[in-house]
Amino acid sequence: MFGKKETPDRKDMALDSLIGDNIKVIGKIQGGGNLRIDGVVEGDIIYDGDIVIGEEGRVEGNISCDNVCIAGIVRGNVECNEVLNLLSTGKLSGDVQVSSFIVNENAIFEGNCKMEKGIEKVEELVKEGE
């Protein structure tokens, strides 16, 4: 909105790894730090850190990380320790397990969501109400 970019610029985020728009990776990716995907990944990603999937990025596999921001396409399950942000250009087909899930207007999400801290919060509120 108001001309603001949907996905962080490469210079806005301290990158440790980049999969550029002309790169296709087939196989499992493991690592840590900040990862940006503008190309194609066919395989699971297990990352100790944050992941940004750009508008042209595509992941066909499961993702496990701290935070993920999706502006492209993900077909697979996503497990986030903290926040999953599905931007308006993002498409996610798979189940998610997160602490916090942000779905922007016009984003597409097809799957189930389980919020890890949600059950604890509900139980806490029930105890307070007694």
Secondary structure as UniProt FT lines:
FT   TURN            2..3
FT   HELIX           10..12
FT   STRAND          17..19
FT   TURN            21..22
FT   STRAND          24..26
FT   STRAND          29..37
FT   STRAND          40..42
FT   STRAND          45..53
FT   TURN            55..56
FT   STRAND          58..60
FT   STRAND          63..65
FT   STRAND          67..70
FT   STRAND          73..75
FT   STRAND          78..80
FT   STRAND          83..86
FT   TURN            88..89
FT   STRAND          91..93
FT   STRAND          96..98
FT   STRAND          100..103
FT   TURN            105..106
FT   STRAND          108..110
FT   STRAND          113..115
FT   HELIX           116..129
//
